[in-house]
Amino acid sequence: MKNSLVFLLIFIIMSCSSPTKTYTPTAKGATRSGWRFFERGDFTKALEKFNAALELDNLYLPAYSGKIWTNIKLDSIANNFSLIELSDGIATDSVYLKLELSAAEIYTYFAVDSFEKVINYYESNENNWSDFVFLHDKNITEQNILIMSALSYFYTKNYIKSAEIIKKILPTWEYSKDDPDLPSKILNVITNLYKK
């Protein structure tokens, strides 16, 4: 009986203890961690995590997105150009990820007055912007993207396209393609949108 009890006790102890699990870092895990730091406003730590993710997998597109957005928040726009070039070469089927990256690219190129590039990224997703919700910062919205795109068309003197985008933001706003004052009206509307 005593031996049975000892064996039973040993069996219970052995079955309760689990083998030591080793943690293997992944690009996905590092990226998730990076976004958590980003959402808390700790952009330096976020950048460290996104860098770690890209060291683990240099084709992991969500890490590129995180790093580009973090550079925007750190006011390190110049670091984004090579990242954008690399990330543009990586395919994805995720509409959300395409929009998240395109929005970051629009922010980046708008900051350096590269309006043609803003227009290219806007047009590459033109029919999807109404689906855009940036999960990591509620202050970055579809309206921000539309305003930057409308201004980019404005600065390239495509006033009609600029007016069409404003109409998406303000459906009740009226304009005429033949109005000689259209540029000043567009600028007035965009100025008022920025104030909000």
Steps between C-alpha positions, in 0.01 A plus 500: 500500500783732595674439167177561310452828678857609424460406132168683484657808657793488257258454209293803607809717542640393163174562317463846653842619401528603140816496297674833468381678190751699306387829358592559140456864398299559185453798272128487573556509877754782480263698275208455742723620780609796284140602440427482875788742568383718208147519643641604838706774336836336568625536145865429580413158644255441215777565249726252681232232474429566132874487429519170687209366295673594174821334619301180554320527165597774257189430290247542782284781363319591825839580657578736210169675558572534870849634440380753240221626728740518794745706295214738421425537871871549577524762227757284321331513159832474312539145633180394325600529135710183485243316715222601263702382202562162666142457621354587159674191364328263746161366393202471734138400461397698806298805398544643852878468488511658153297795629708531817821511296358733235380737773851501651646564156259789446599652836869454417491653152261779598747605771767560234266660242526207261144546380520272195595209727213583735266491201641165385444338839156657534396376156637150559227456763253767394192282535600358838569806715151492647606168660809650664516497877848524651483267798802641680419874516145634488629843392605360163183471295365466150433875506872574559587289194234672290611850605865429418396350168271794416781743583742300286264527203458868581877563501533318167221724367248221452221699662217278376646188658570697818135613507380141443691384808363788709153392390575157655574673830215752478223347286289820522781722367418631153745608232504569129777379271479828311526726805811720465504533880512122552866497620433760771179322604689170529770660711238662724319168556823312573612772742170464685535121505845531655359721776256226609 
